[in-house]
Amino acid sequence: MKKIRIGICGAGNIATSAHLPSYQKIEEAEIVAICDITIERAKAAAEKFNIPNYYGSVEEMLEKCELDAVDICTWNNGHETCAIAAAKAGKAICCEKPMAASLDAAKRMMAAVKENGVKFMLAVPNRWAAPNMALKEVIESGELGDIYLARTQNIRRRGTPTGWFTDKKVSGGGPVIDIGVHKIDAAWFLMGCPKPVAVSAMTAAPFGNYQTRDCSRWQGHPSPEGNFDTEDSGAGIIRFENGAMMIFEATWAINGPGLGETQLYGTKAGAIVDPKPIVYGEKFGWLSDDEVKFTDCNFFENELRYFANYALGNISEEENKYPIEQAVQMQSMLQGIYDSAAAKREVKINLD
Ligand SMILES: NC(=O)c1ccc[n+]([C@@H]2O[C@H](COP(=O)([O-])OP(=O)(O)OC[C@H]3O[C@@H](n4cnc5c(N)ncnc54)[C@H](O)[C@@H]3O)[C@@H](O)[C@H]2O)c1
């Protein structure tokens, strides 16, 4: 079997806890190199996962190593640098969420991808989660009718990640861009990816660098400047060209319970995704609640197996489930949220 030769950019937590263990189970993929601006991290990951080559930069990795693809697991502001370097070198690209730290950066990435005719896939694992994939099939069968309203939340009571995540220059923002993206993207996918046209949102940062004890927090590595200047809450509405609307909330810290629910409301039926997909409709003149049974699976493995097959050419552009234009539209919603919060009014999204 032909395997895709992948180089990983960024040897931090998501690479070592999710991507590398998943690739070990993917027959179509072979990890041949890893790089990190802190070369000791690349060396440690190379030793742990038996990767034959490690480097201190994406440029060096691309120059010295024969690769078919790169998988970008760096800080958010590194996505642009690594993607553009990889595109210019003619490599297929898998890029961790969010696509970039800003919409302008995402647009530059798309330009480089198109100019160099390479493949690009944004890695947002919720799309590949079993309940979402099962519900997507139900929705595509027409069961819900037209979805006109969605509501989604990614709310942590005290779960602000540490390190670079709270340094806006490096991350591009707080929970909206970090964990809002997971839920907004999955809800948008289930809605059929209607074109976003406007956003009205707020952000707030009442918690900042709190010292609450015994909280489980994702550990990011320290950023060069160590700033702490991101929001810790974001909420608002996104309007779509087809008249539909999404209400979202994303927090790293709030005085309330953690929540992670998504509801979809259609003209024929509605559905919830979490904790298990249920379709709320009518049957025989009575109300009906139908649970969608699904077989659970690892969403990172699904996502990265898809990428390996896409990069190998086993999935055509027409079949591609996450075209780069959609990734830029996703980023335009995140940007719209920040722009609307700064302007304190609804802002238009215009990507034409
Ligand atoms: N899909 C998910 O569920 C999920 C979860 C956590 C993080 N992430 C994403 O993964 C990415 C990395 O997050 P993390 O938690 O692993 O952070 P991390 O700090 O643990 O690791 C990031 C690594 O990237 C390196 N790096 C930064 N810029 C680089 C560059 N230009 N070239 C090469 N290496 C560079 C850093 O030195 C660091 O070792 C982020 O984009 C984040 O949003 C996704």
The ligand as a Gaussian input file, in Angstrom:
#p B3LYP/6-31G(d) Opt

LIG

0 1
 N       -8.140000      19.646000      18.074000
 C       -8.102000      19.850000      19.366000
 O       -8.925000      19.344000      20.132000
 C       -6.990000      20.707000      19.904000
 C       -6.690000      20.679000      21.281000
 C       -5.627000      21.464000      21.718000
 C       -4.906000      22.254000      20.818000
 N       -5.253000      22.263000      19.504000
 C       -4.528000      23.103000      18.529000
 O       -3.227000      22.524000      18.333000
 C       -2.262000      23.550000      18.145000
 C       -1.126000      23.360000      19.139000
 O       -1.633000      23.380000      20.462000
 P       -0.861000      22.623000      21.654000
 O       -1.810000      22.538000      22.770000
 O       -0.223000      21.418000      21.127000
 O        0.265000      23.707000      22.017000
 P        1.716000      23.413000      22.619000
 O        2.225000      24.705000      23.173000
 O        1.667000      22.224000      23.526000
 O        2.567000      22.969000      21.340000
 C        2.767000      23.783000      20.221000
 C        4.202000      23.587000      19.761000
 O        4.382000      24.324000      18.538000
 C        5.698000      24.857000      18.544000
 N        5.731000      25.940000      17.560000
 C        5.174000      27.167000      17.662000
 N        5.379000      27.866000      16.508000
 C        6.043000      27.036000      15.668000
 C        6.523000      27.164000      14.334000
 N        6.327000      28.284000      13.627000
 N        7.162000      26.116000      13.775000
 C        7.377000      24.970000      14.473000
 N        6.963000      24.787000      15.767000
 C        6.296000      25.811000      16.345000
 C        5.916000      25.275000      19.986000
 O        7.276000      25.422000      20.298000
 C        5.241000      24.129000      20.751000
 O        6.143000      23.097000      21.078000
 C       -3.015000      24.874000      18.276000
 O       -3.346000      25.378000      17.010000
 C       -4.287000      24.510000      19.035000
 O       -5.382000      25.347000      18.735000
 C       -6.258000      21.486000      19.036000

